[in-house]
Amino acid sequence: TRKLLKIFVRDYEDAENPDVKAKYGSLEAWVSIVSNVVLSVIKFALGLISNSIALTADAFHTFSDVVTSVIVLVGFKASRRPADTGHPFGHGRTEVISTLIIGVLLAVVGFNFLRDSFDRIFHPQPVRGGVLVITVLAISAYFKEVLTVFSMELGKKIEASSLLADAWNHRSDAIASLLIAVAIIASRYNYFIVDSILGIGISAIIIYVGVKFSYNSASRLLGQAPSKEILSRIEQQARAVRGVNSVHDIEVHEYGEQLRVSLHIEVNNRLGVSSAHQIAEAVEKKLLQALRITAVVHVDPTDGR
């Protein structure tokens, strides 16, 4: 991960920079797209050679992951578009919408797995394949887990929910490949139900993750309350400005990476209008420099006690 960041992301250590974050997202998306295309082509070719339906189907499942990675890429590109007349606060929420879409897709994939798994309990089917198919599936599962870790590392570093969602999409593919390999081995000993039982358990996990990402994304789009941590950091920075006696009524509006904040500060009522205004501007400047937050400050005069 570090080597790829050094090569493709300039100033990669400045992960708080919105431009750097966008490059993180693009890197994850392109690595995922290229990897999934290569994997799906290899699986499809070997599936035709070995006449394995399981491997051919898994090839199309892997290729479907390209779609979610494209959604991530488009989401990060769109979120960096500047503000315009129709969107005065920019397009930062596009990344959240991308996460919502991926979460829904994960849930749909999970429900499809669950339906097929239950169907196979009542209608057991042998899963056929030779050593070559099992080997390819195992290698594919390992490589997709590597992609999962890669996407999660980048997602956690820049706090991007869409990358974390895409990571779980990689993991669902890794699990699917591994399940097919296990099912092939179990089928050789006539344990056909193993495929169904494993499928039900993994489907439940995929559905849970998909619903979780969908719910969290929808909550953010609806105006989720800010965390206590960000409120505390805003208050600390504002109170550090000389002349500020107290801070209250902090409101945070999230537009992707951009936060718009309004807050009230209390200053001594013996100060003139000009001095109070200078203190308010100092608070706005400090929040922008320290936290990259655009703020509007309202001044409340108090007796200073």
Residue pairs with C-beta under 8 A, 6 or more apart in sequence:
1 150
1 153
1 154
4 27
4 31
5 12
5 24
5 27
6 12
8 23
8 27
9 20
9 23
9 24
9 27
10 20
10 23
11 17
11 20
12 20
12 23
12 24
14 20
15 21
15 24
15 157
15 158
16 292
18 80
18 257
18 258
18 292
19 80
20 158
21 158
21 160
21 257
22 76
22 77
22 79
22 80
24 154
24 157
24 158
24 160
24 163
25 72
25 73
25 75
25 76
25 95
25 154
25 158
25 160
25 162
25 163
26 73
26 76
26 77
27 154
28 69
28 72
28 150
28 151
28 154
28 155
28 163
28 166
29 69
29 70
29 72
29 73
29 76
29 166
30 73
31 147
31 150
32 65
32 66
32 69
32 72
32 147
32 151
32 166
32 170
33 66
33 69
33 70
33 73
35 143
35 147
36 62
36 63
36 65
36 66
36 69
37 63
37 66
39 62
39 140
39 143
39 144
40 59
40 60
40 62
40 63
40 66
41 59
42 136
43 55
43 56
43 58
43 59
43 62
43 136
43 140
44 56
44 59
44 60
46 52
46 55
46 132
46 133
46 136
47 53
47 54
47 55
47 56
47 57
47 58
47 59
47 133
48 56
50 129
50 130
50 132
50 133
52 128
52 129
52 130
52 133
53 128
54 127
54 128
54 129
54 133
54 137
54 180
54 183
54 184
55 129
55 133
55 136
55 137
55 180
58 137
58 140
58 176
58 177
58 180
61 173
61 176
62 140
62 144
62 173
62 177
65 169
65 170
65 173
67 105
68 101
68 102
68 105
68 165
68 166
68 169
69 166
71 98
71 101
71 102
71 162
72 98
72 102
72 162
72 163
72 166
74 98
75 94
75 95
75 97
75 98
75 99
75 162
76 95
76 98
76 162
78 91
78 94
79 90
79 91
79 92
79 93
79 94
79 95
79 256
79 257
80 91
81 90
81 91
82 90
83 89
83 90
83 91
89 253
89 255
89 258
89 260
90 255
90 256
90 258
91 256
92 254
92 255
92 256
92 257
92 258
93 220
93 221
93 254
93 255
93 256
94 256
95 160
95 161
95 162
95 256
95 257
96 161
96 162
96 217
96 220
96 221
96 256
97 217
97 221
98 162
99 161
99 162
99 164
99 165
99 213
99 216
99 217
100 213
100 214
100 217
100 218
100 221
102 162
102 165
102 166
102 169
102 213
103 165
103 209
103 210
103 211
103 212
103 213
103 214
103 215
103 216
103 217
104 210
104 214
105 169
105 210
106 165
106 168
106 169
106 172
106 206
106 207
106 209
106 210
106 213
107 206
107 207
107 210
107 211
107 214
108 210
109 169
109 172
109 206
109 210
110 172
110 203
110 204
110 205
110 206
110 207
110 208
110 209
110 210
111 203
111 207
113 176
113 199
113 202
113 203
113 206
114 199
114 200
114 203
114 204
114 207
116 199
117 195
117 196
117 197
117 199
117 200
117 203
118 196
118 200
120 192
120 193
120 195
120 196
120 199
121 193
121 196
124 192
124 193
124 196
125 192
125 195
126 187
126 192
127 180
127 183
127 184
127 186
127 187
127 192
127 195
128 184
128 187
129 137
129 180
129 184
133 181
133 184
134 181
134 184
134 185
137 177
137 178
137 180
137 181
137 184
138 177
138 178
138 181
140 173
140 174
140 177
141 174
141 175
141 177
141 178
141 181
142 174
144 170
144 171
144 173
144 174
144 177
145 170
145 171
145 174
147 167
147 170
148 167
148 168
148 170
148 171
148 174
149 167
150 167
151 163
151 164
151 166
151 167
151 170
152 163
152 164
152 167
154 160
154 163
155 161
155 162
155 163
155 164
155 166
155 167
156 164
161 213
161 216
161 217
164 213
165 209
165 213
168 206
168 209
168 210
168 213
172 202
172 206
175 202
175 206
176 202
179 195
179 198
179 199
179 202
182 194
182 195
182 198
183 192
183 194
183 195
183 198
186 192
186 194
186 195
187 195
220 254
223 253
224 254
226 250
226 252
226 254
230 252
230 259
231 250
231 252
233 291
234 247
234 250
234 252
234 261
234 263
234 287
234 291
234 293
234 295
235 247
235 250
237 283
237 286
237 287
237 290
237 291
238 244
238 247
238 263
238 265
238 283
238 286
238 287
238 297
239 246
239 247
240 286
241 265
241 279
241 282
241 283
241 286
242 279
242 282
243 267
243 268
243 271
243 275
243 279
243 282
244 265
244 266
244 267
244 279
244 283
245 265
245 266
245 267
245 268
245 302
245 304
246 265
246 266
246 302
247 263
247 264
247 265
247 266
248 263
248 264
248 266
249 262
249 263
249 264
249 298
250 261
250 262
250 263
251 261
251 262
251 263
252 259
252 260
252 261
253 259
253 260
253 261
258 294
259 291
259 292
259 293
259 294
260 293
260 294
260 295
260 296
261 287
261 293
261 294
261 295
261 296
262 295
262 296
262 297
262 298
263 283
263 295
263 296
263 297
263 298
264 297
264 298
264 299
264 300
265 279
265 280
265 283
265 297
265 298
265 299
265 300
266 300
266 301
266 302
267 276
267 279
267 299
267 300
267 301
267 302
268 301
268 302
268 303
268 304
269 301
269 302
269 303
269 304
270 304
271 279
271 301
276 299
276 301
277 299
279 299
280 297
280 298
280 299
281 297
283 295
283 297
284 294
284 295
284 296
284 297
287 293
287 294
287 295
288 294
288 295
